[in-house]
Amino acid sequence: FTVGEKQTETNNIRVCQPLMLPFLNLPGIRAFNKKSVVHHVRKELKTLQMNSPIMVVTAPNACDYINHFNESSVVYYCVDDFSEWPGLDKKLVKAMENKLLNESDILVATSQNLYENIERQGKKVNLLTHGVDIKSFSTPQSNEHILLNDIPKPRVGYFGLFDNRSNKKLLMDIARLLPEISFVITGGIETDVSQLQKIKNIYLTGSIPYVELAKMAKGFDICMLPYKINKLTDSIQPLKFKEYLATGKPIISTPIKEAIKLKDYLDIAETETQWAESIQKNLIGLSPSTREKRALFIKNQSWETKSEQFLQFIFDADTVSQSK
């Protein structure tokens, strides 16, 4: 069940958007949010005639809503370590997640680090890494994106949210070291980029629709993931990894844990010198053997395959429950 108030393109997904307030550390606000969410979701469930839904949650604050919808089971789909996010109350988020872990019937983690964090608490957890829309990113594009028209080649590009997880200093150092290379950032910006904007060979295109990302990638010679190395990035499994892989483009990433797991399919570089060497090497493109190895890996990473695995976790848990 998704939270927001509009129909999507498919007819079997309903979206509702209960009124919720920030400052969850205040008991009165937390109680108001609980009342608002429970009221609106119950109303939607009644309209849909769903008497015992499976409840899937992805954020720790959802712990307050468990056992209020006559749910047949609760799945915690753990996609990030929210306690490490800047600006959030770490102690409060940890307490909420612990409650969620204790009250959920099925636990699913999207990265090895999240999996191990949950397992250390004595919980049975399933690992399910992110998937990719293979068709969208692997289908050859006739033209590169129009936003690249005035950006000189060769280009090293990034698409996605650019925020405090991104290593701005590293990117600036690489750009200064390789003034003949254009570095392109496409997507929403949630960090101060004023220093980046002063460097002539760094280009910020802004956001584009998801369906246009393949056209943007067509214009990249190399795809990059210049993340910082810290507790927050230890737990992320960026969607971009597999989207980049599906494009067939060379990839360079800093050594975050999930990148190291995929080192057979991409280059790992930490310092600006290592990045410069890797960029120069990868400008010639991928070898046939690397292309073949990547293609074999990515064909089993579709969202269709991931959804089947997700459902299997639920069915297996249900079978075990019924046998007791």
NUTI-371024 format. One record per residue: x, y, z of N, C-alpha, C in turn. Coordinates in steps of 0.2 Angstrom, whole numbers, plus 5000, padded with zeros to 4 digits. Layout:
<rs>
XYZXYZXYZ...
</rs>
This chain:
<rs>
500449945000500050005000500450065000500350104995500850164994500450234997500950275000500650335003500750394998500150434996500050494991499350494988499050544984498250544983498050544976498350504972498250504965498250434962497950414957497950354953498650354949498950294949499550284945499250264938499750244933499550224927499250154927499350114932499050054933498450054937497950014935497350014939497349984946497849944947497849904953498249934959498449994958498850034963498450094965498350094972497950154974498450194979498450254979498850304982498450344987498650354993498350404997498850445001498650505003499150545006498850575013498950545018498650565025499050625027498750675030499150735033499650715038500250725037500750715042501150775044501450775050501850835052502550815054503050855054503650835056503750845063504350835066504550845073504250785077504450725075504150665078504350655085504850695087505150685094504550715099504150745096503550775101502950725101502850705107502350645107501650665104501450735105500850755102500750745095501350765092501350765084501350695082501750655085501750585083501050545084500750565089500050535090499550565085499650625083499250655078499350615071500050605069500150575063499850495063499950465069499650395069498950395068498550445071497850445070497650465063498050505060497950525053498050475048498550435049498750385044498250325045498150305051497650245052497050265050496750325051496050345048496050335040496550365037496550365030496650305027497150265029497250195026496650145028496350155034495750105035495250125030495150185028494650205024494750185017495350185015495550155008495450075008495650045013495649975014494849955013494449995017493749975016493449985009493650035006493450044999493649994994494249964996494549914992494349844994493949845000493749775002494349735004494849765007495449725009495349715017495249655019495049635026495649615030496149585026496749565030497349575025497549635024498149655019498849635022499249625017499949615019500249685019500549705025500849775026501549775024501749815020502449815018502649895019503149895024503449965026504149975024504350035023505050045021505450095025505050125030505350185034505150165042505650185046505550165053504950195057504750255054504150285058503550245057503550195052502950155051502850105057503250105061503150055067502550075071502350145071501750165074501050135071501150115065500450095062500350015062500849975064500749905064500149885069499849835067499249805071498649845071498549895066497949935066497549925060497749875056497449865049497249795048497249755054497049685054497449645048498149665048498549645043498749565044498749535039498949465039499649455041500149495038500849495040501149565039501649575042502049635041502749625038502949665033503549655030503949715030504549715033504949775034505449765028505449815023505849815017506349865019506949845022507449895024507849915018507849985016508150005010508750055012508850075018509350125020509450125028509950145030510150155037509950235039509250245040509050315041509350345047509550305052509850335058510450375056510750365050511350395048511250455044510650475042510450525038510550595041510850645038510950705041510350735043510350765049509750805051509150765055509250695055508750655058509050635065508550625070508650615077508850535077509550525078509750455077509450415082509450435089509150395094508450375093508050425091507350415089507250365083507650375078507550335072507750255074508350255078508550185080507950155084507650185089507150165093506550135089506350185084505850165079505950095075506550095073506750035069506749975073507049975079507049925084506349895085505849945086505149925087504949885080505049915075504849885068505149815067505849805069506149745068505749685073505549715079505249665083504549645082504249685078503549675077503349655069503849655065503749635058503849555058503449525053503449455052504049435047504149475043504649465037505149525037505749505036506249565036506649555029506749605025507049605019507549665019508149655017508649705017508949715010509149775007509349785001510049785000510449785005511149785004511449735010512049715008512449665013512549705020512649765020512749795027512149805031511549815027510949815031510749745033510849695029510749625031511149605037511749625037512149605043511949645049511749705048511549745054510949715057510449695053509849655056510049585059510449555055510649485057510949485064511449535065511749545072511249555078510649575076510149575082509749515083510049455080509749395080509049385076508949425071508349415067508549385061508049345058508049315052507949365047508349375042508249425037508449395030508049425025508249405018508549455014509049445010509449495006509049494999508849554997508649564991508849634988509349624984509649694981509149724976509349784974508849814970508949784963508349794959508349774952508449834947508249824941508349874936507849854930507649914927507249904921507649894915507849834914508349814909508149844902507549834900507349854893507449934892507249974897507350044896508050064896508550034899509250054899509650024894509449964892509849924887509649934880509049964879508749974872509250024869509550014863509950064859509550134858509850184859509450254859509750284852509250314848509450344842509850404843509650444848510050504849510150514856510750554858510850574865510450624867510350634873509950694876510150754874509650804872509750864870510150914875510050894881510450934886511250924885511450884882512150864881512450904874511950934871512150964864512751014865512751054870513251104871513851084875513851014877514350994882514850954878515550974878516050944874516150874876516350834871516550764873517350764874517550714877517250654881516850674887516350634889515950654895515950594900516050614906515950564912515350584915514850544916514250574919513950534925513450564928513150544934512450564933511950514934511250534935510950504942510550544945510250534951510250584956510050574962510050634967510750644969510950704969511650734971511550764977511850734983511750764989512350754994512250755000512850755005513250685005512950635001513250575001513850574995513750624991514150634985514850674987515350644984516050674986516250734982515950794984516050854979516850874979517250864984517950884984518250834979518150774979518450724975518250744968517650754966517450774959517850834957517850884961518250944959518950934958519250894962519950874961520050834954519650794953519650754947519550794941519050844941518950884935519550934934519850954939520451004939521050964936521050894937521650854935521550834927520850834925520750814918520350874915520550934914520150984911519950974904520150924900519950904894519350864894519150834900518550794901517950834904517350824901516750854904516450804909516250834915515950794920515250824921514750774920514050794919513650764925513250804928512850784934512150804932511750744932511050754930510550734936510150774938509650754943509550804948509150794953509050844959509650854963509750914965510250934969510050954976510350924981510150934988510750944992511250984990511851004993512151064990512551104993512851164991513351144985513151164979513551154973513951214970513951264974514251334972514951324970515351284973516051274971516151234965515651184964515651144958515551194952515051234953514851284947515451324945515951334949516451374947516951344942516951274942517451234938517151224931517451254926517251254919517051184916517351134918517151074915516751024919516351054924515851024927515151054925514751014923514051034920513451004925513051044927512451024930511851034926511550984924510950994919510250994922510250984929509550984932509250914931508650914933508250844933507950834926507850774924507550754918507050694920506550684916506050624917506450564917506250514921506550444921506650414914506150424910506150394904506650414899506950474901507450504897508150484899508250454904508950434907509350394902509050354898509450314894509750354888509350404886509650454881510250494884510150504891510750544894511350494894511250434896511750384897512150374890511750374885512050364878512550424877512450474879512950534878513550534883513550484888514150474892514650424889515250444890515750394888515850344894515850374900515950334906515350354911515150314915514650324921515050324927514850374932515250374938514850374944515150354950514750354956515250384961515350444962515850474966515550484973515450434977515150434984515750444989515550474994515950475000515950405003516450395007516550325011516350345018515750325021515550335028515050285030514750295036514250245038513650245034513450305032512850315028512950275021513450285017513550255011513750175012513950155018514050085019513450045018512850075019512250035018511850045012512050095008511650105001511850054996511350034992511449994986511150034980511550084978511250124973510850094967510250114965509950094959510450104953510850154953511250174947511750124945511950084950512450024948512149984943511549964944511249914939510949954933510750014934510550054928511150064923511750084926512350094922512550034919512549974923512749914920512349894913511649904914511249894908511349934902511649994903511750034897512350014893512749974896513349944893513949994893513950044897514450094898514950074903515550094902516050084908515850124914516050094920515850124926516450134931516450184934516950194939516650224946516750194951516450204958517050214963516850254968517250254974517150184978517550164982517550094985517050094991516350104989515850094994515750014994515449995000515449915000515049884995514549914992514149884987514449884980514949934979515349934973515849884973516149874979516649814979516349754978515749734980515449674978515349664971515349724967515249714960515849734956516449724959517049744956517249704950516949654948517049614942516749654936516249694938515949734932516049804931516449834936516549904936517249914939517549974938518149994941518050034947518550014952518550044959519150094959518950164961519550214962519350254968519850274971519750314978520050384977520650384975520950454975520850484968520950554967520850584961521350554956521950534958522450504953522250434950521950394955521650334953521050344948520650394949520050404945520350434938520850474938521150494932521350444927521750394931521950334927521450294924520950284929520350234927519950274921519850334921519550374916519850364909520550374909520950374903520850304900520950254905520850184902520250164899519650184903518950174901518750204895519050264893518850304887518850264880519150204880519150164874518550114874518250114880517650064880517750004883517249954884517349894887517649844882517949794885518149734880517549694879517649654874517049604873516949554878517449534882517349484887517049514893517149584894516849614900516149624898515949644892515249654890514849594891515149534889514849474890514749454897515249464901515149454908514649494911514549554910514049604912513349584910513349564904512649544901512349484905512849434906512549374910512349394917512649444920512549464927511849504927511749544922511249594923510549564920510549504916509949474914509549444920509849434925509449404931509349464936509449524935509349574939508649624938508249594934507649634932507149644938506749694938506249704943505749654943505649624938505149564937505449504942506049494941506449434945506449454952506549514954506649534961505949534964505349554960504749554963504549474964504749434960504549364961504949334968505549354968505949334974505549364981505349424980505049464986504449424988504049404983503349374984503549304987504049274985504249204988504449204995504749264997504949275004504249275008503749305006503049305009502749245009502749205003502449145003502749095007503449095007503749045012503649055019503649115021503449135028502749115030502249125025501549105026501549025027501948995023501848915023502148895030502648925032502948905039502448925044502148975044501648995049501048945049500848925044500248885043500448815046501048795045501248725047501348715055501448775058501548775065500948755069
</rs>
